[in-house]
Amino acid sequence: MFEKDEINPKMMKLVREKYLSNNEIDPEGANQSIGAGDNIVAALYKWLTAIENYDKAAKVVAPKREAIMKINSELEDSTQSLREKQAVFDEANEKLKVLQAELAGKKGKKAELENEVETCSRKLERAEQLIGGLGGERDKWAEIVGNLGTK
């Protein structure tokens, strides 16, 4: 099998100088017929011309292929880095959701305790008013009991 991508530059130089520049074997430029081998020579000449064209194109395309391979490698590295950072971000996002849920629960508990403090403060205020009001009654009952004791 012929490896067209592995053509030796010295071999291509030889093909160009010895065969492709030789008008005697060029089917279109030849002045005389070779005879029975005309078809074979024409086919070989076309094959050599095709190989030369491929070699020229390969030399233009090779650096571009290398650049594409390098860019694809960088893309793969960047994509992997992005995946890792996305995983870290997703993990942090999940922690944030948990913390936000805890915060909402704590705010609810805080509001509940504030209401309870307010209720207790009102009850304490009423109890103080009641005790203050009953304090006057105490003196009055003590006087009544003292009067009953003297009679």
GIJO-V447235 format. One record per residue. SS is DSSP state (~ for helix, > for strand, _ for the rest). NEAR is the number of other ideal C-beta (glycine too) atoms within 10 Angstrom. D_FIRST is the distance of its C-alpha to the first C-alpha in Angstrom with 1 decimal. Layout:
ss->SS near->NEAR d_first->D_FIRST
ss->SS near->NEAR d_first->D_FIRST
//
This chain:
ss->_ near->3 d_first->0.0
ss->_ near->7 d_first->3.8
ss->_ near->6 d_first->6.4
ss->~ near->11 d_first->9.3
ss->~ near->8 d_first->11.8
ss->~ near->6 d_first->11.5
ss->_ near->16 d_first->12.5
ss->_ near->8 d_first->15.3
ss->~ near->9 d_first->18.6
ss->~ near->8 d_first->19.7
ss->~ near->11 d_first->16.7
ss->~ near->17 d_first->17.6
ss->~ near->10 d_first->21.2
ss->~ near->11 d_first->20.6
ss->~ near->17 d_first->18.7
ss->~ near->13 d_first->21.7
ss->~ near->10 d_first->24.3
ss->~ near->10 d_first->23.3
ss->~ near->16 d_first->21.7
ss->~ near->16 d_first->22.4
ss->_ near->10 d_first->26.0
ss->_ near->12 d_first->26.5
ss->_ near->10 d_first->28.5
ss->_ near->11 d_first->28.4
ss->_ near->17 d_first->24.8
ss->_ near->15 d_first->25.3
ss->_ near->15 d_first->26.1
ss->_ near->7 d_first->28.7
ss->_ near->10 d_first->30.3
ss->_ near->16 d_first->30.3
ss->_ near->6 d_first->33.9
ss->_ near->6 d_first->33.1
ss->_ near->10 d_first->31.0
ss->_ near->14 d_first->28.5
ss->_ near->7 d_first->29.3
ss->_ near->7 d_first->27.1
ss->_ near->10 d_first->23.9
ss->~ near->12 d_first->24.9
ss->~ near->10 d_first->22.5
ss->~ near->10 d_first->19.5
ss->~ near->17 d_first->20.6
ss->~ near->16 d_first->21.3
ss->~ near->11 d_first->17.9
ss->~ near->14 d_first->16.2
ss->~ near->19 d_first->18.8
ss->~ near->11 d_first->18.3
ss->~ near->11 d_first->14.6
ss->~ near->16 d_first->15.6
ss->~ near->14 d_first->18.4
ss->~ near->11 d_first->16.4
ss->~ near->17 d_first->14.1
ss->~ near->16 d_first->17.5
ss->~ near->10 d_first->19.1
ss->~ near->14 d_first->16.4
ss->~ near->17 d_first->16.9
ss->~ near->11 d_first->20.6
ss->~ near->10 d_first->20.6
ss->~ near->13 d_first->18.5
ss->~ near->11 d_first->21.1
ss->~ near->8 d_first->23.8
ss->~ near->12 d_first->22.4
ss->~ near->11 d_first->21.4
ss->~ near->9 d_first->25.1
ss->~ near->9 d_first->25.9
ss->~ near->10 d_first->23.3
ss->~ near->10 d_first->24.7
ss->~ near->10 d_first->28.2
ss->~ near->11 d_first->27.5
ss->~ near->10 d_first->26.2
ss->~ near->10 d_first->29.4
ss->~ near->10 d_first->31.6
ss->~ near->10 d_first->30.2
ss->~ near->10 d_first->30.8
ss->~ near->10 d_first->34.3
ss->~ near->10 d_first->34.8
ss->~ near->10 d_first->34.0
ss->~ near->10 d_first->36.4
ss->~ near->10 d_first->39.0
ss->~ near->10 d_first->38.6
ss->~ near->10 d_first->39.1
ss->~ near->10 d_first->42.1
ss->~ near->11 d_first->43.5
ss->~ near->10 d_first->43.2
ss->~ near->10 d_first->45.1
ss->~ near->10 d_first->47.7
ss->~ near->10 d_first->48.1
ss->~ near->10 d_first->48.7
ss->~ near->10 d_first->51.3
ss->~ near->11 d_first->52.8
ss->~ near->10 d_first->53.0
ss->~ near->10 d_first->54.6
ss->~ near->10 d_first->57.2
ss->~ near->10 d_first->57.8
ss->~ near->10 d_first->58.6
ss->~ near->10 d_first->61.0
ss->~ near->10 d_first->62.6
ss->~ near->10 d_first->63.2
ss->~ near->10 d_first->64.8
ss->~ near->10 d_first->66.9
ss->~ near->10 d_first->68.0
ss->~ near->10 d_first->69.0
ss->~ near->10 d_first->71.0
ss->~ near->10 d_first->72.6
ss->~ near->10 d_first->73.6
ss->~ near->10 d_first->75.2
ss->~ near->10 d_first->77.0
ss->~ near->10 d_first->78.3
ss->~ near->10 d_first->79.6
ss->~ near->10 d_first->81.2
ss->~ near->10 d_first->82.7
ss->~ near->10 d_first->84.2
ss->~ near->10 d_first->85.6
ss->~ near->10 d_first->87.2
ss->~ near->10 d_first->88.6
ss->~ near->10 d_first->90.2
ss->~ near->10 d_first->91.6
ss->~ near->10 d_first->93.0
ss->~ near->10 d_first->94.6
ss->~ near->10 d_first->96.1
ss->~ near->10 d_first->97.5
ss->~ near->10 d_first->98.9
ss->~ near->10 d_first->100.8
ss->~ near->10 d_first->102.0
ss->~ near->10 d_first->103.2
ss->~ near->10 d_first->105.0
ss->~ near->10 d_first->106.7
ss->~ near->10 d_first->107.7
ss->~ near->10 d_first->109.2
ss->~ near->10 d_first->111.1
ss->~ near->10 d_first->112.3
ss->~ near->10 d_first->113.4
ss->~ near->9 d_first->115.1
ss->~ near->9 d_first->116.9
ss->~ near->10 d_first->117.9
ss->~ near->10 d_first->119.2
ss->~ near->9 d_first->122.1
ss->~ near->9 d_first->122.7
ss->~ near->10 d_first->122.9
ss->~ near->9 d_first->125.8
ss->~ near->10 d_first->127.5
ss->~ near->11 d_first->127.2
ss->~ near->10 d_first->128.3
ss->~ near->10 d_first->131.5
ss->~ near->10 d_first->132.0
ss->~ near->9 d_first->131.7
ss->~ near->9 d_first->134.0
ss->~ near->9 d_first->136.6
ss->~ near->8 d_first->136.4
ss->~ near->7 d_first->137.0
ss->~ near->5 d_first->140.1
ss->_ near->4 d_first->141.7
//
